[in-house]
Amino acid sequence: KGEVPKLGGGAIFVAFLIGLALLYIIKSELFVQNFRLLLSLAAGVAALFFMGAIDDKADLNCNLKLTIEILVALFAVSMGWKIDVLLLPASQEIPLGIFAYPFSVLWIVGVANSFNMIDGLDGLAAGIATAVLLSSMAISALFGGVLVPVIAIILAGAVIGFLRYNINPASIFMGDSGSLSLGFALACITMNSATVEAGKTVFLIPLLLLGLPLTDTTLAIFRRWRRGIHPFHADREHVHHRLVNLGLSQSGSALTLVGLSVILGIMAYLVAQGIRMDMKLFN
């Protein structure tokens, strides 16, 4: 109710870039070793931030937005943010081969849009993002990752700083500029956090980490397709809207869903523990 500014994504975006700049100053060797990944991540976040900011103001065509998202995802995948092999329990592997590019692009575009759709209550998207980032940091560290824990904590700090002003009643929204760029970053981070060896990803882990927005988006697409409307056409039948309609307050609904994301994050960590034990047994 009332007029609330929608450029909160700018605060997250700028804080994240400042964090990456400090990473270069403090840990330049880590930055240089992963330059292609960091460059494409920063470029993708910037591109989707500016596209989302324009969309917040001018309401861009859905197909144009989707085209830009696919191009951004293609660039990120070409720079290394991709899944080459799906790793299953008992160290079973499914090489994707020529399907690695389309599969990874679909993941990035799908997560970016699902996160955009889940941003419907004060503090909801930022709260879920915080839970996902902290879980990703722990999982990547478990697998011996170095880059993702650092990126995740930088982005989590930016999101938590924004969340202070986004909890109900919000004084600022992240807007499409924030939700799309944040969703893009989460897609890359969760994918990489579950990578145990070069290109080998335990795909169940990012599916669990982002299970809530992905499930809500899948249901929304089928619901809109059944009614003959565009998948990106907005409605008020998302899971958070349904909880409010059932009688929960906005804050109660947001806390319930953030709590569910925390539980899914714990489950993802337990799966990572199991995979790590499998690797010790079968390798």
N, C-alpha and C positions, 0 to 999 in steps of 0.2 A: 504494500500500500504506500502511496506517495511516490516521490521521485528519488530513486537510488542510483548513484553512478555505477556504470558497468565496466569500468576500466581497471578493476582490481587485478586482472591478469597482468597488467603492466608492472605492478609492484612485485609479483612473483617472478616475472620475466627479468626485470632489472636486477633483482637480488640474486637470482640464479647466475646471471652473467658476471656479476661482481664476484660471486663465489668461485666461478671458473677462473677468473682473472687472478684471484688470490691463490688458487691452486697452482697456477703457472709460476707465481712468484715463490711460493713456499716449497713446492714439489715439482720443479720444472722437468725432472727426468720422467716422472709419471705422465706428465702432460705431453711431452715429446714422444714417448713410446706409444701413446694412444691418440696421437694428433688427429688421424683420420676419423676415429670414432667421435672424439670431442667436437671436431669441426662440424661434422654432419649433424650431431645432436644439437649444437648451438644454432646452426643454420636452419634446421627443421623447426625448432622452437620459435625462432625469430619469424620465419615465413608464415607459420600458422598463427602466430600472435598477430601479425599485421593483417592477415586475411580476416581473422576473427574480429579485429577491431573495426575494419571496414564493414564487415557483415553486421556488427552491432549497430552501426550507424545507418547503413544503406540497404540492408537485407539483400545480400547477394543471391543469385540464382543457385539452387541446390546442385545442379549438374556442374556448374563452374567450380563450386567449392570442392566437390568430389574429385574433379580433375586435378585441381591444385594439390589436394591431399595425396592423391596417387603419385604425382610427380615428386612431392616431398619424400614420400615413403620409398620410392624407387631410388632416390639419391642416397637416403640413409642405408638402404639395403646394399647398394653398390659400394658403400664405404665400410661395410662390415657388420652392420646390425642385421644379421640374418640367421636363420636356422637351416643347417645343412643336413643334420641327422636327428631324428626323434629318438630319444633314449627311453626305453621302457623298463619296468622292474625286471630283475634277474639279468640285467645288462643286455637285454634284447634291443637291437637297433633297427630303425627304418630309415635308410638313406633316401632323401628327397630328390636328389639328382637335379634334373631340369626344373622340378617343381619348387625348388628352394626359394627362388625369387618371388613367384606369385604367392606362395604360401606366406612368406614373410611380409610382403606388401599388404596382403589381406589382413594379417594380424595387426599391423601398425594402423592401417586405415580403420579397421573395425574397432580397435580399442580407443582411438582418438574420438570417434563418433559416439561410442558407447559412454565415454566419460562426459562428453558434451550433453548427452541425453539425461544422465543421472544428476546433473547440476540443476535440481529443481526445488531445493529447500535450503534455507540458511544453514551454512556450515556443513552440508552433506558431502559435496564433492571434495572439499578441502579436508574434511575428516577422513573420508575413505582414502584419499591420496596419501595422507600421513601414515595410515595403517599399512597401506601397500608398500610405501617407501621403506618404512622401518623393518617390515618383514623381509623385503628384498635385500636390504643391507645385511641382515642376519644370515639369510640363506646363501648369499654370495660369499660372505666371509667363511661360512661352513665349508664351501667348496674351494676355498683358497683364493677367491677373487680379491682383487685390489682396487680396480677402477670403480666398479659399481658401488661398493660401500661408501667411497668418497663422494661420488656423484649423488647417491641417494641421500646422504646426510646433508649435503649442500641444498638440494631441492626441498628436502623435508623442512629445513630451517626457514627457507623462503615461504613455504606453504603455511607453516605454523605462525609465522609473523603476520601473514594475511588473515589467517583464521581468527585471530584476535578481534578483527573488525567485521568478520563475516558470520559469527554466531548470532543467533536470533536475539533481538531484532538487528539484522545486518545494516551496517552503515555504508557498505559497498559490496558489489557483486563482482565475481571474476569475469563474467560475460563469456561470449564465445571465444574471445581472444585468449582468455585464461584456460577455459576447459579444453579447447582443442589442442593448444600447445602443451598443456599439462598431460593430456591423454597421450599425445605423441611421445613425450618423454617417458611416461610410465610404460608404454608398449615396449620401448627399447630397453629400459632398465629391467623390467620383469623378465624379458626374453633372455637378456644377458646374465641375469642373476642365477638362472637355472642352467647355465652352460657349464658342464663339468669338464669338458675338454674342448679343443678347438672345433666349433661348429656343432657339437653334440649337446642337445638341449633336452632336459626333462620337461616335456611340454605340459605335463599335468600340473607342475608348479605354477607357471604363470596363469593357467586356467583357473586354479584355485584362488590365487591372489586377486584376480580381477573377475572372479565368478559372479559377483553381484551386478556390476554394470553390464557385463556381457549377457547374463541371463535376462535382465530387464530389457536390454536392447533387442535381443532375439525375439522375445515375446512381443515387443512393440512392432517389429518389422512384420511378423506374422499377422498381428492384429490389424495393421494398416493394409497389408496386402489383401487380407480377406475382405476388407471393406472397399478395396479398389482405390486407395489413396496412396500418395507418394510415401515411401518409407521415412523420409525426413520431415514429413508434415507433423507439426507439433500437436499433441493432445494432452489431456490431464488424466491419463489412465496408467501412468507409471506406478511402480510399486510404492514409491514414497507418497504419491497422491492417494493411492488406495488406503494406506495406513492412516492418513489424515482423515479420509472419508469414514474410516471405521471408528474414529473418535479420538485418536492420539493427537497430541499437540504437535506443532511443527518441530519443536525441540525434541520431544519424545520420539517422533518418527525418525529424525536424523540420528539421534543417539542409538536407537534400535538398529538401524542399518549400518552405522559405523561399528557398533559392537559385533554385528554379524561379519563384517569385513575383518575385524580383529580375530575372530574365531577361524575364519577361512585362512588368514595368515598363519595362525598357529598350526592348522592342518597342513598347510604347504610346507612349513618348517619340518614337521614330523615326516612328511613324504621325503623331503630332502635328506633327513637323517637316515631313513630306510634305504634310499638310493646309495648313499655314501657307504652304508654297511654292505650293500650288494656289491659295490665296486671292490671293496676289500676282499669279499669272499670269492668273486668270480674272476678277478684280475690277478 
